[in-house]
C-alpha cells in the first residue's frame, strides 16, 4: 500500500526565505511554466505544468531557452494545463468580448508533447473535466467576470482529483492569488481557503496578498 506522500505545488509568487529546503524534501514537487520559483523555492522539480496556449506557450517554445532551463530538464513529467479543443471553442466568443486576446486560444500542445517525447519525459494534458469542475466550484465563491481560471487553480484541482490520495499531504507555496486581470484570483483565494479549512490541502506559509499567483 502506498504510504503518505508530500506533494508540493509551487507557484511563481513569493516564497519566503528558508522554504527551499522544505520544498526540496517533498516527495513530488510541481512547478509552473519557466519555474521562476526555483531559487528561494528550492531546486527539486518533478513536474512542470505549462500554459500551452497563447503567448505563454509560444514564448516557452520559441528560442529554446525554456527547453534548456535546468528545472525543466530535471522534470520527469510535462503537463499541459489547457485542453486545445476547449480553448478552440472559446475563440469566437472571445473575439466579441476580448478582441485583444486574438491569440489566446492558439494551441501549442504538439510542441510540448514533441519535446517531452524526444527527451524521454512523460506527457499528459489535464482533462477538460477538471476545467469544467473548477468553473462550477468557483461559481460558489462570487467570482468577478473572468476568462479562465489560473493554471495554478487548475493544477491544484487536478492533483486533488487525480494524483493525491486521501492520506497525502498536499502543500501550496508561492501562491498569492494575484496577477492577470482575467483570472478570478479573489474567488480562487476563497476557494483554496475553503479547501484548506476542509483539510484537503494546506499552505506552507500564511497567505500573503503581496505575492504573485502561479
Secondary structure, 3 states (H helix, E strand, C coil): CCCCCEEEEECCCCCCCCHHHHHHCCCEEEEECCCCCCECCECCCCEEEECCEHHHHHHHHCCCCHHHCHHHHHCCEEEECCCHHHHHHHHHHHHHHCHHHCCCCCECHHHHHHHHHHCCCEEEECCHHHHHHHHHHHHHHCCCCCCCCCHHHHHHHHHHHHCCCCCCEEEEECCCCCCCCCCCHHHHHHHHHHHHHCCCCEECCCCCCCCCCC
